Amino acid sequence: MERLRVLVADDHPLLRQGVQTLLSHQFDVVGAVSDGQSLIDMAAELRPDIIVTDISMPLMSGLDAVRQIKRRLPATMFVFLTVHSNPVYVQRALQVHASAYVLKSEAAEELLTAIEHALRGEVYLSPALGNSILERFRTASGRPSRSSVELTGRQRQILQCIAEGRQNKEIAHQLSIGTKTVEFHRARLMSKLGLHSVGQLTRFAIEEGLVGVSSDLQTKGASAGR
C-alpha cells in the first residue's frame, strides 16, 4: 500500500527535524518548510495528504496558510502542532477545519495517535487541553466579535508584521510592496477593526493566532502604539 504523503511546517529546525523523524516510520515526509508562505507554495507543488504545521510562523501564520491551502486542496488534512494551549487558538484551528490539535510538549506521545484519529474522520485534541474545550468553542462561535470582520490576505500579513514589532519600511521590504501601501493597509486595518493603536492591533493579532503571546512582543506593540 502506498504511504500517505506528509508536509511539515515549523520555524524551529530541531523541532522540524524531530517531527520528520517521528513521522517517517509510517509516512512519506515529502517536505519541510519554516514559514507560512513557503507552506502555501510547497503544498501547491507537492499536494500532500496531510500537513503538520505550527501556528506562529514568519511571513504568515499557520492558520492563515491553512485557510488558503484548504481552498486549493480540500481533501488535505491539517494537524496543528503548537505550544499554544489557549482555547482561543484551538477555536481558530477548529474554524479552519483542523483534524487535530496537538501540543508540542506531547508530540512524541500524541502526534501519531492524532493522525490515526484524523484518518478515521475524528477530530483529535490533546487531552492536556481539557474536556471542556469543544464546549467552549461551541459557545464562543455564537458570539459576535471582531473576528467576523473580513480581512484580505494582504491585510492579515501586514497585521502579523505590525504585531511582530516591524516598522513600515521593514514590512514593505519583506513583502516587496511600497511603504505607502503598508501605510494604507495599516489605516484600513484600524478602521475596519475599530482599533486605534499598534498595541490594540497586536492584542487582536494574538487573539487571531497570527502571533504567539510573549511579554517581549506585547511590549514592542505597546511602545509602538504610543
Buried (B, 14 or more C-beta within 10 A) or exposed (E): EEEBBBBBBBBEEEBBEBBBEBBEEEBEBBBBBBBBBBBBEBBEEBBBBBBBBBBBBBBBBBBBBBBBBBEEBEEBBBBBBBBBBBBBBBBBBBBBEBBBBBBBEBBEEBBBBBBEBBEEEEBBBBEEBBEEBBEBBEEBEEEEEEBEEEBEEBBBBBBBBBBBBBEBEBBBEBBEBEBEBBBEBBEBBBEBBEBEBBBBBBBBBBBBBBBBBEEEBBEBBBEBBE
